[in-house]
Amino acid sequence: MHQERALPELLGLLDIEPAPGREDGDHFLGRPPQEQSSPVYGGLLAAQALAAAGRTVSGELPVHSVHCSFLRPGLPTAPFDYRAERVKDSASFATRRVHAAQRGREVFALTASFHRPEPGLGHQDPMPPVPDPEGLPTYEERLTKAFGEVVAPLGKPYETRFVGPLSFDAEKDPALLSSRTQVWVRIKGEVPAEATTGRERLLHACLLVYLCDVTMLETVLVRHGVSWFHASGRSLDYTVWIHHPFRADDWLLCAHETPVASGGRGLVLGRVFTRDGVLVATLAQEGLLRVSGDHGGVG
């Protein structure tokens, strides 16, 4: 996909429509991406499902937690049917479950909670000291250096700038093994303003859910010195807690760590900070990681 079309295409995918013939307002259709990669990127399913949940909730109640279960691979050959279940509505909270089906089979499930902000206690951990993103090479430049061949822009609607080693680097040099990774991420391009503040906050929450699914499992591979050439992986479950407003088209620092991997699964925890150090989200993801038989890792 050409870079100039990547962001409009993503925003179009998140602008889900009511399902034809469904008059209850709780069924929505999500288009698959134009690029025919299979399976469909899990972050897109999570973002579309959150968009469906948010369409059924007042904009005065911003989303504060999203819990995702990836049940089956999504295919790029058919639309997704998102059915929102209204679990709870009160003055302060709303809870929604969203079931995503494709060709009659459920492929994904989401539970989202929305909360009207209230006065209360407040604190946060500090942001780790890291270089500014402008002084770091792009992901494509990192790959070019690692492989000695020029890697063209990947045409994604986001950009990433890793602070430390990639899994490709750790595979070559065991001294670079680490259970922590840090990466700056942002949506590439300016996201247009929404008509209402509530809708705008929902859109940026959907974009964050989309963005943060990109880099988390990389942390497990860096810990073991295994690159994506020798491993395959996919999300099993994924949780995002949102603490403060933010913009997904501004640089955000994702600080990840992996406390454990076992049974073919790896767990990653993460914190998301704005450039000025505000902790805006906390993440958790468990993924299935399968390593080729000739590479067992060194960590």
C-alpha positions in Angstrom: 0.0 0.0 0.0 1.3 3.5 -0.9 2.1 5.5 2.2 -0.2 8.4 1.4 -3.2 6.0 1.2 -2.3 4.0 4.4 -3.9 6.4 7.0 -7.1 7.1 5.0 -7.5 3.4 4.4 -7.1 2.6 8.2 -9.6 5.4 9.2 -12.1 4.0 6.6 -11.7 0.5 8.1 -12.5 1.9 11.6 -15.6 3.8 10.3 -17.7 0.7 10.6 -21.3 0.8 9.4 -24.5 -0.6 10.8 -25.2 -4.1 9.5 -27.9 -4.1 6.7 -31.2 -5.4 7.9 -30.3 -5.0 11.6 -32.5 -2.4 13.2 -31.4 -2.8 16.8 -28.3 -0.6 16.4 -26.0 -3.3 17.9 -24.8 -5.0 14.8 -22.0 -3.5 12.6 -20.0 -4.6 9.6 -16.2 -4.2 9.4 -14.4 -4.3 6.1 -11.3 -6.5 5.8 -8.1 -4.7 4.7 -7.3 -4.3 1.0 -4.0 -6.0 1.4 -4.5 -9.7 1.2 -2.2 -10.7 4.0 -3.5 -13.7 6.0 -4.5 -13.9 8.7 -5.8 -10.4 9.2 -3.8 -8.3 11.7 -5.3 -8.9 15.1 -4.9 -5.2 16.1 -7.4 -4.3 13.4 -10.0 -6.7 14.7 -9.6 -5.3 18.2 -9.8 -1.7 16.9 -13.0 -2.4 14.9 -14.6 -4.2 17.8 -13.9 -1.3 20.1 -15.3 1.1 17.5 -18.5 -1.1 17.5 -18.7 -1.0 21.3 -18.2 2.7 21.4 -21.0 3.3 18.9 -23.5 2.1 21.5 -22.2 4.2 24.4 -22.6 7.9 25.2 -19.5 9.9 24.4 -19.4 11.3 27.9 -18.2 7.9 29.1 -14.7 7.3 27.6 -13.3 3.8 27.4 -10.9 2.8 30.1 -10.3 -0.9 29.6 -10.4 -3.3 26.6 -10.0 -7.1 27.0 -9.5 -9.1 23.7 -9.6 -12.8 22.9 -8.4 -14.0 19.5 -10.3 -17.2 18.8 -9.7 -18.0 15.1 -7.6 -16.4 12.4 -9.5 -13.7 10.5 -9.4 -13.9 6.7 -9.1 -11.0 4.3 -11.8 -12.4 2.0 -15.0 -11.6 3.8 -16.4 -8.8 6.1 -16.6 -9.1 9.9 -19.9 -9.0 11.7 -19.6 -7.3 15.0 -22.5 -7.9 17.5 -22.4 -5.6 20.6 -24.1 -6.9 23.8 -25.2 -4.2 26.2 -24.1 -5.7 29.5 -24.4 -2.7 31.8 -25.5 0.9 31.7 -25.4 3.2 34.7 -24.7 6.9 35.3 -20.9 6.2 35.7 -20.2 3.0 33.8 -21.1 1.1 30.7 -19.9 -2.4 29.8 -20.1 -4.0 26.3 -19.2 -7.4 25.0 -18.6 -7.6 21.2 -18.5 -10.8 19.3 -16.9 -10.8 15.9 -17.9 -13.4 13.4 -16.9 -14.2 9.8 -18.9 -16.4 7.6 -20.9 -17.6 10.6 -17.9 -18.5 12.8 -16.8 -16.4 15.8 -13.2 -15.3 15.4 -12.8 -12.6 18.1 -14.3 -11.4 21.3 -13.9 -8.1 23.2 -15.1 -6.8 26.5 -14.9 -3.0 27.0 -15.7 -0.9 30.0 -16.5 2.9 29.8 -16.3 5.2 32.8 -17.2 8.8 33.4 -14.0 10.4 35.0 -14.4 11.3 38.7 -12.3 13.2 41.3 -10.0 10.8 43.2 -6.5 9.7 44.1 -3.8 10.0 41.4 -0.2 8.8 40.9 1.9 7.2 38.2 5.3 5.6 37.6 7.9 7.9 35.9 8.8 7.4 32.2 12.1 5.8 31.7 14.9 8.0 30.2 15.1 7.4 26.5 16.3 9.4 23.4 13.8 11.4 21.5 12.3 9.6 18.5 13.7 12.1 15.9 17.2 11.0 16.7 16.5 7.3 16.2 16.6 5.4 12.9 13.3 4.2 11.4 12.4 0.5 11.5 13.2 0.2 7.8 16.6 1.8 8.4 17.2 -0.7 11.2 16.4 -3.6 8.9 18.6 -2.1 6.1 21.5 -2.0 8.6 20.8 -5.5 9.9 20.6 -7.2 6.5 22.8 -5.0 4.3 20.1 -4.4 1.7 17.9 -1.4 1.4 14.5 -2.0 2.8 11.9 0.3 1.3 9.1 1.9 3.4 6.6 -0.7 4.3 3.6 1.4 3.6 2.0 1.0 7.0 -0.2 3.7 8.6 2.2 3.9 11.6 5.9 4.3 12.3 8.1 2.7 14.9 11.5 3.7 16.3 13.1 1.2 18.6 15.4 2.5 21.3 17.3 -0.8 21.8 18.0 -4.0 19.9 15.6 -5.7 17.6 15.2 -9.5 17.7 17.4 -9.7 14.5 20.2 -7.9 16.4 19.9 -10.1 19.5 19.9 -13.3 17.4 23.4 -12.2 16.0 24.8 -11.0 19.3 23.7 -12.7 22.6 25.2 -9.8 24.5 22.1 -7.8 23.4 19.6 -10.2 25.0 17.1 -8.3 27.2 13.7 -8.9 28.8 12.8 -5.2 28.1 12.2 -3.3 24.9 11.4 0.4 24.3 9.9 1.7 21.1 8.4 5.0 20.0 5.2 4.6 18.0 2.7 6.9 16.3 0.1 6.9 13.6 1.8 8.3 10.5 0.0 11.5 9.4 -2.5 13.8 11.1 -5.7 12.2 12.2 -8.6 14.5 11.3 -10.6 16.0 14.2 -14.0 14.4 15.0 -17.2 16.3 15.4 -17.4 15.7 19.2 -14.7 15.2 21.9 -16.2 11.8 22.9 -16.0 10.5 19.3 -12.4 11.8 19.0 -11.3 10.1 22.2 -12.9 6.9 21.0 -11.1 7.1 17.7 -7.7 7.6 19.3 -8.4 4.8 21.7 -9.1 2.5 18.7 -5.9 3.7 17.0 -3.9 3.0 20.2 -5.3 -0.6 20.4 -4.3 -1.0 16.8 -0.8 0.4 17.3 0.2 -1.4 20.5 -0.5 -4.9 19.1 2.3 -4.3 16.6 5.5 -4.5 18.8 4.7 -6.4 22.0 5.7 -10.0 21.1 9.0 -8.7 19.7 10.0 -8.4 23.4 9.9 -12.2 23.9 12.1 -12.8 20.9 14.7 -10.2 22.0 14.8 -12.0 25.4 15.7 -15.3 23.7 17.7 -14.1 20.7 15.3 -15.5 18.1 14.3 -13.4 15.1 11.1 -13.5 13.1 13.0 -15.5 10.5 12.9 -18.4 12.9 9.6 -17.9 14.7 6.0 -17.3 14.1 3.5 -15.7 16.5 0.0 -14.5 17.0 -1.9 -12.9 19.8 -4.0 -15.1 22.1 -5.3 -12.3 24.4 -4.6 -8.7 24.8 -5.7 -6.0 27.3 -5.4 -2.2 27.3 -6.2 0.0 30.2 -6.5 3.7 29.3 -5.7 6.3 32.1 -5.6 9.7 30.4 -6.5 11.3 27.0 -3.8 11.3 24.3 -3.4 11.5 20.5 -2.2 8.5 18.6 -0.7 10.7 15.9 1.8 12.1 18.5 4.8 10.1 19.5 4.1 7.6 22.3 6.7 5.5 24.1 5.9 1.9 24.7 8.0 0.4 27.4 7.6 -3.4 27.4 8.9 -6.3 29.5 8.4 -10.0 29.4 8.3 -11.7 32.8 7.7 -15.2 31.6 7.4 -17.5 28.6 6.3 -21.2 28.8 4.4 -23.8 27.0 4.8 -22.1 23.7 3.3 -18.8 25.1 5.0 -15.6 26.0 3.6 -12.8 28.2 4.4 -9.2 27.7 3.5 -6.2 30.0 3.7 -2.7 28.8 3.3 1.0 29.7 2.6 3.8 27.2 3.8 7.4 27.9 3.4 10.7 26.0 6.5 12.6 25.1 6.1 14.7 28.3 6.0 11.7 30.5 2.3 11.1 31.2 1.4 7.4 31.6 -1.6 7.1 29.4 -2.1 3.4 29.1 -1.0 0.0 30.5 -0.9 -3.1 28.4 -0.8 -6.9 28.7 -0.5 -9.5 26.0 0.0 -13.2 25.8 0.9 -14.7 22.4 1.6 -18.0 20.9 5.2 -18.2 19.7 6.4 -21.2 17.7 10.2 -21.5 17.0 11.5 -23.5 14.1 13.1 -26.8 15.0 16.7 -25.6 14.1 16.6 -22.6 16.5 15.9 -23.0 20.2 17.1 -19.5 21.3 19.9 -18.7 23.6 18.0 -16.9 26.5 
